[in-house]
Amino acid sequence: MFSPRTTPWPLVALFTSGYLAPYLLPTTVGRLDSGLPLSATQAGAVGSALLLSSAAAGFLLASRVDGVGPRALARIGLVLAVLGYGGAALSSSVPAVVVGALAGGFGSGTATTVAATGIAAQRDPHRTTTLGLLGVSALAGAVYLTVPHLGAGHGQPLAAIALTALAVWPLTGSLPLCTAAPRSRREAPPLPHRRAGLTLAAALLCWSLVQNSLWGVSGRIGLAQAHLSEATVGAVFAVALGTGLLGVVAAGALGPRLGLALPVGAGTVLIAGCTVLSACAHDLTTFASGEIAWNTLYPIVLSYVIGLAASLDPRGRWAVLVGSASSLGTAAGPLAGSVLSAEAGFPAMGAILAAGLLVIAIPMTAVAMGVGRRRLPVVEIPVETPVRHAYDTTAA
């Protein structure tokens, strides 16, 4: 499906490295309070701080990739990830773990920023995004299956993220160096399509908050409401991640044939139904059906949303900013889910989250329809654009 000749594997690897920390957040947070003198709330706060640091990197660096240089910036991010996560994994001091998580989070956000900027300059950003999601889903699934067999403690998931960043380092040699531009073109042009970009960023912040509100309490739903064992809940999550891989493959196979509005809008509506199903589960069948269907649809919709953001600006700035807004929602999600479930119960929480998704689907679909009318594919970018010239692996 994907040609090795045209696939930008360094960007795919950077994408995988940057997104791995959010994908492993449940096990990372869950093990912080078991291996360190932290309460569940404090462990969740550390996880939120990690994601906020990652989002901050995106907001700070969105317009600086071309100036600093993709290769240098990617290597800075990977070094921060290795040292931050690695140091946190090896330390038993709470302050050191917090500092390491913050440094590692900023490194993950930096890697994601470089990847998003480069992916936006590709002829088919959706295809590259799909490969990145496929990689991170497969890797996260392997970690979820492996970590329980490596003993207790907080270090294993953090070490997995650090080792991934270390493994990606050799591939950064294929990224372009900073290319000097004529004085008249050194200043980046203003962000295009501001209204659409801001609307998409705000909507995706709320979209991610809803997704991670449910994800943050899914384990508790399975244990406390569906009365399943921890082993059974873990098996359901493993199967759900596996079907998520199928969703990513399906998204790659469909590509742009469905357009953008249908996958984004209809997919979000279907996810809302899965949210209600999972939150109301009182048995294995209902719980597994909701979680598996949700995890199958989530990466499909996410891949199209990332491609939608990339289409708004060929320099990748909206892709980075929208992704950073998503990280903010991801960071706030577990806390929101805990508060809602404690105050209203799981079924009511699911209904509230589903209603929110239905509202969010409207502006997201509107932006997707607007992009379709304006015809903004990246292929129309002139080859003399510096970022395009540096990243386009399909150019002669």
Beta strands, then each sheet from edge to edge (+ up, - down):
end
